[in-house]
Amino acid sequence: MIRVQQLTKKYGSFTAVKGISFEVAKGEIVGFLGPNGAGKSTTMKILTGFLPPTTGRASIAGFDVFDNSIEARRRLGYLPENTPLYPEMRVGEYLRYRAALKGVRGSKVRERVGDVMELCQVNDRERQLIGSLSKGYRQRVGLADALVHDPDLLILDEPTIGLDPNQIRTVRDLIKNLAEKRTVLISTHILPEVEMMCSRVIVIHKGEIRATDTAENLRKNHRAVGELLLEARAGADAAEALSKVFGVKDVTSCANGDWTHFTLRLDAKAEPGLDIMRLAAERKWDVREMHQKRATLEDVFAELTTADH
């Protein structure tokens, strides 16, 4: 559905996007992640036809986004970070206007507007002025606008930014339902949302693709270190003994009365729990708690976007 080949975008002497390539298959929900200034928004603007690339190519459903811009845009719906709505128009009036602009004709206009209002749960606001809607409802109207011409692909830029938890849940459920029939590329800083919604993740940093995989595989394969927490009543040499366990990089400790909290940094994929329990039994330590922290997508994101590559 999306194909990007050696895409580069320069602004004078600054290169915002550096020869990136990736594909998004039909039916996928893909999270497009990166810190501010990573090149994420520039890439999305190129895909949606708002910016030309300096070099490279991008296509939507086989249509080049500039050589065949009209055909490419017919197949995509775009929800930008700040939804550009007309506050003086009513919801139904606005969506009918947008449908006509996007090439929906005749009786199809009312049919499509009715369908997207129901799908996005704004049909009870059809006659309400957009300017009087809450942020959550405005996001839903923007999503209805993106869907009104029945596109195969949705590109969503920070669709839940500024929403409260209930509104986030509503928009998230809407996106998941939409993805049953459409391909979705979603940019967001809310990483738990990505884990709940996306089948795959693309991480961009400093204009380059740093990783592309499922969230599960990223957690397994791109975590440089793990961490194990241990609380025990142990001897003075316990930290030194723990540091010699295979897979342990270093140990820090903090005493709390008779008990000591140990934090063990681990090599990637290390599982030293059994060895530590054997050591504790040999040394007759009293162990009150031990658990190994699993990497989250946030950990992976921080590693990929702060390390020097």
C-alpha positions as CSV (number, residue, x, y, z in Angstrom):
1,M,0.0,0.0,0.0
2,I,2.9,2.4,0.8
3,R,6.3,2.1,-0.8
4,V,9.1,4.5,0.1
5,Q,12.4,4.2,-1.8
6,Q,15.6,6.2,-0.9
7,L,13.5,9.2,0.2
8,T,15.5,12.3,1.0
9,K,14.3,15.8,1.9
10,K,16.7,18.8,2.3
11,Y,15.9,22.3,3.6
12,G,18.9,24.2,2.4
13,S,22.0,22.7,4.0
14,F,19.9,20.7,6.5
15,T,18.8,17.2,5.6
16,A,15.6,16.3,7.4
17,V,15.2,12.8,5.8
18,K,18.2,10.8,4.7
19,G,17.5,8.2,2.0
20,I,14.9,6.2,4.0
21,S,13.1,3.2,2.5
22,F,10.2,1.2,4.0
23,E,7.0,-0.5,2.9
24,V,3.5,-0.8,4.5
25,A,1.4,-3.8,3.3
26,K,-2.3,-3.7,2.8
27,G,-4.2,-4.3,6.0
28,E,-1.3,-3.4,8.4
29,I,-1.6,-0.9,11.2
30,V,2.0,0.5,11.5
31,G,3.2,2.9,14.1
32,F,5.6,5.6,12.8
33,L,7.7,6.7,15.8
34,G,10.4,9.3,16.4
35,P,11.3,12.2,18.7
36,N,10.7,15.8,17.7
37,G,12.8,16.7,14.7
38,A,13.4,13.1,13.6
39,G,11.9,13.6,10.2
40,K,8.6,11.9,11.0
41,S,6.3,14.8,10.0
42,T,8.4,15.6,6.9
43,T,7.9,12.0,5.7
44,M,4.2,12.1,6.3
45,K,3.9,15.4,4.5
46,I,5.7,13.9,1.5
47,L,3.4,10.8,1.5
48,T,0.3,13.0,1.6
49,G,1.5,15.3,-1.3
50,F,2.1,18.4,0.8
51,L,5.9,18.4,0.2
52,P,8.0,17.3,-2.7
53,P,11.0,15.0,-1.9
54,T,14.5,16.2,-2.8
55,T,15.4,12.8,-4.2
56,G,13.8,9.3,-4.0
57,R,10.3,8.1,-4.6
58,A,7.1,7.4,-2.6
59,S,3.9,5.7,-3.9
60,I,0.4,5.0,-2.5
61,A,-1.3,1.9,-3.9
62,G,1.2,1.9,-6.8
63,F,0.7,5.6,-7.7
64,D,3.6,8.0,-7.3
65,V,2.6,10.7,-4.8
66,F,3.8,13.4,-7.3
67,D,3.7,11.9,-10.8
68,N,0.2,10.6,-10.1
69,S,-0.8,12.8,-7.2
70,I,-4.5,12.9,-7.8
71,E,-4.8,9.1,-8.0
72,A,-2.6,8.7,-4.9
73,R,-4.6,11.2,-2.9
74,R,-7.9,9.5,-3.9
75,R,-6.7,6.4,-2.0
76,L,-5.6,8.1,1.2
77,G,-7.3,9.9,4.1
78,Y,-5.1,12.2,6.2
79,L,-5.8,13.4,9.8
80,P,-3.1,16.0,10.6
81,E,-2.0,16.7,14.2
82,N,-4.0,20.0,14.3
83,T,-7.3,19.2,12.6
84,P,-8.1,22.1,10.2
85,L,-11.9,22.4,10.7
86,Y,-14.2,25.3,9.9
87,P,-15.7,26.3,13.4
88,E,-18.5,28.3,11.8
89,M,-19.9,25.3,9.9
90,R,-22.2,22.6,11.3
91,V,-20.9,19.0,11.4
92,G,-23.1,17.6,8.7
93,E,-22.7,20.6,6.5
94,Y,-18.9,20.5,6.8
95,L,-18.7,16.8,6.0
96,R,-21.0,17.2,2.9
97,Y,-18.8,20.1,1.7
98,R,-15.6,18.0,2.2
99,A,-17.1,15.0,0.5
100,A,-17.9,17.1,-2.6
101,L,-14.4,18.5,-2.6
102,K,-13.0,14.9,-2.6
103,G,-15.0,13.9,-5.6
104,V,-18.0,12.2,-4.0
105,R,-21.0,12.9,-6.3
106,G,-24.8,13.0,-6.2
107,S,-26.7,10.8,-3.8
108,K,-23.4,9.3,-2.7
109,V,-22.6,12.4,-0.7
110,R,-25.4,12.0,1.8
111,E,-24.8,8.2,1.9
112,R,-21.1,8.6,2.7
113,V,-21.6,11.4,5.2
114,G,-24.2,9.3,7.0
115,D,-21.9,6.3,7.1
116,V,-18.9,8.2,8.5
117,M,-20.9,10.1,11.0
118,E,-22.2,6.8,12.4
119,L,-18.8,5.2,12.2
120,C,-17.1,8.0,14.1
121,Q,-20.0,8.5,16.5
122,V,-20.8,12.1,15.6
123,N,-24.3,11.5,14.1
124,D,-25.9,13.0,17.2
125,R,-23.9,16.2,16.5
126,E,-24.9,16.7,12.9
127,R,-26.4,20.1,13.3
128,Q,-24.0,21.4,16.0
129,L,-21.5,24.1,15.2
130,I,-18.0,22.6,15.0
131,G,-16.6,25.5,17.1
132,S,-18.8,24.4,20.0
133,L,-17.6,20.8,20.0
134,S,-15.2,19.4,22.6
135,K,-11.6,18.4,21.5
136,G,-12.6,14.8,21.4
137,Y,-15.6,15.4,19.1
138,R,-13.5,17.6,16.8
139,Q,-11.0,14.8,16.5
140,R,-13.9,12.5,15.5
141,V,-15.1,15.0,12.9
142,G,-11.6,15.2,11.5
143,L,-11.5,11.4,11.3
144,A,-14.9,11.4,9.6
145,D,-13.5,13.9,7.1
146,A,-10.5,11.7,6.4
147,L,-12.8,8.8,5.7
148,V,-15.6,10.4,3.8
149,H,-14.3,9.5,0.3
150,D,-13.8,5.8,1.5
151,P,-10.0,5.7,1.2
152,D,-7.9,2.5,1.3
153,L,-5.2,4.1,3.5
154,L,-5.4,6.3,6.6
155,I,-2.4,8.4,7.7
156,L,-3.0,9.7,11.2
157,D,-0.6,12.3,12.8
158,E,-0.9,12.3,16.6
159,P,-4.7,11.4,16.6
160,T,-5.1,11.3,20.4
161,I,-3.0,14.3,21.3
162,G,-4.7,16.6,23.9
163,L,-7.5,14.1,24.6
164,D,-8.5,12.9,28.1
165,P,-8.2,9.2,28.9
166,N,-11.9,8.4,28.0
167,Q,-11.6,10.3,24.7
168,I,-8.3,8.5,23.9
169,R,-10.0,5.1,24.5
170,T,-12.8,6.1,22.1
171,V,-10.5,7.3,19.3
172,R,-8.3,4.2,19.8
173,D,-11.3,1.9,19.4
174,L,-12.4,3.8,16.3
175,I,-9.0,3.4,14.7
176,K,-8.8,-0.3,15.5
177,N,-12.3,-0.8,14.0
178,L,-11.3,1.2,10.9
179,A,-8.3,-1.0,10.4
180,E,-10.4,-4.1,9.7
181,K,-10.9,-2.8,6.1
182,R,-8.0,-0.3,5.7
183,T,-4.3,0.2,6.0
184,V,-3.3,2.6,8.8
185,L,0.0,4.5,9.3
186,I,-0.1,6.3,12.6
187,S,2.3,8.7,14.2
188,T,2.1,9.2,18.0
189,H,4.2,9.8,21.1
190,I,1.9,7.7,23.2
191,L,3.8,4.4,23.1
192,P,1.4,2.2,25.0
193,E,-1.2,3.2,22.3
194,V,1.2,1.9,19.7
195,E,1.6,-1.4,21.5
196,M,-2.2,-1.8,21.7
197,M,-3.0,-0.8,18.1
198,C,-0.1,-1.5,15.8
199,S,1.0,-4.7,14.2
200,R,4.4,-3.3,13.4
201,V,6.6,-0.3,14.4
202,I,9.0,1.9,12.3
203,V,11.4,4.0,14.4
204,I,13.0,7.1,12.7
205,H,15.7,9.2,14.3
206,K,17.8,12.0,12.8
207,G,16.3,11.4,9.4
208,E,17.2,7.7,9.4
209,I,15.2,4.5,10.0
210,R,16.6,3.0,13.1
211,A,14.4,-0.1,13.4
212,T,11.3,-1.7,11.9
213,D,9.7,-4.8,13.4
214,T,6.8,-5.8,15.7
215,A,6.8,-4.3,19.1
216,E,7.4,-7.7,20.6
217,N,10.5,-8.4,18.5
218,L,11.8,-4.9,19.2
219,R,11.6,-5.5,23.0
220,K,13.4,-8.8,22.6
221,N,16.1,-7.8,20.1
222,H,16.9,-4.1,20.7
223,R,17.2,-3.9,24.4
224,A,20.9,-3.4,25.3
225,V,20.5,-4.3,29.0
226,G,17.8,-5.7,31.3
227,E,17.3,-5.2,35.0
228,L,16.7,-7.4,38.0
229,L,15.6,-6.2,41.4
230,L,16.4,-8.2,44.5
231,E,15.6,-7.5,48.2
232,A,17.5,-9.8,50.6
233,R,19.1,-10.0,54.0
234,A,22.6,-10.8,52.9
235,G,26.2,-10.4,53.9
236,A,28.5,-7.5,53.3
237,D,30.0,-9.2,50.2
238,A,26.7,-9.9,48.5
239,A,27.0,-7.2,45.8
240,E,30.4,-8.6,44.8
241,A,29.1,-12.1,44.7
242,L,26.1,-11.1,42.6
243,S,28.3,-9.2,40.2
244,K,30.1,-12.5,39.3
245,V,26.9,-14.3,38.2
246,F,26.9,-14.9,34.5
247,G,24.9,-12.2,32.6
248,V,25.2,-9.5,35.3
249,K,26.9,-6.3,34.1
250,D,27.0,-4.5,37.4
251,V,25.3,-4.3,40.8
252,T,24.1,-1.3,42.9
253,S,22.8,-1.7,46.5
254,C,20.9,0.3,49.1
255,A,20.5,-0.8,52.7
256,N,17.2,-0.5,54.5
257,G,17.7,-1.8,58.0
258,D,18.5,-5.5,57.9
259,W,17.4,-5.7,54.3
260,T,19.3,-4.6,51.2
261,H,17.8,-3.6,47.8
262,F,20.0,-4.7,44.9
263,T,19.6,-3.5,41.4
264,L,21.4,-5.7,38.8
265,R,22.0,-4.5,35.2
266,L,22.0,-7.5,32.9
267,D,23.3,-8.3,29.5
268,A,20.6,-8.5,26.7
269,K,18.5,-11.6,27.0
270,A,20.2,-12.7,30.2
271,E,18.0,-14.8,32.6
272,P,20.2,-15.2,35.8
273,G,17.3,-15.7,38.2
274,L,18.0,-19.4,38.9
275,D,21.7,-18.8,39.4
276,I,20.9,-16.0,41.9
277,M,18.5,-18.2,43.8
278,R,21.2,-21.0,44.0
279,L,23.7,-18.4,45.2
280,A,21.2,-17.1,47.9
281,A,20.6,-20.7,49.1
282,E,24.4,-21.4,49.3
283,R,25.0,-18.2,51.2
284,K,21.9,-18.6,53.4
285,W,20.5,-15.2,52.4
286,D,16.9,-14.5,53.2
287,V,15.2,-13.3,50.0
288,R,12.1,-11.3,50.4
289,E,11.6,-10.2,46.7
290,M,13.1,-10.8,43.3
291,H,11.8,-9.9,39.9
292,Q,13.2,-9.2,36.5
293,K,11.9,-6.1,34.7
294,R,10.9,-6.6,31.2
295,A,11.7,-4.1,28.5
296,T,8.9,-1.9,27.3
297,L,8.5,-0.2,23.9
298,E,9.4,3.0,25.7
299,D,12.7,1.5,26.8
300,V,13.5,0.4,23.3
301,F,12.5,3.8,21.9
302,A,14.8,5.6,24.3
303,E,17.6,3.3,23.4
304,L,17.2,3.7,19.7
305,T,16.8,7.5,19.8
306,T,19.5,8.4,22.3
307,A,22.3,6.1,21.4
308,D,24.9,7.3,18.8
309,H,24.6,5.1,15.8
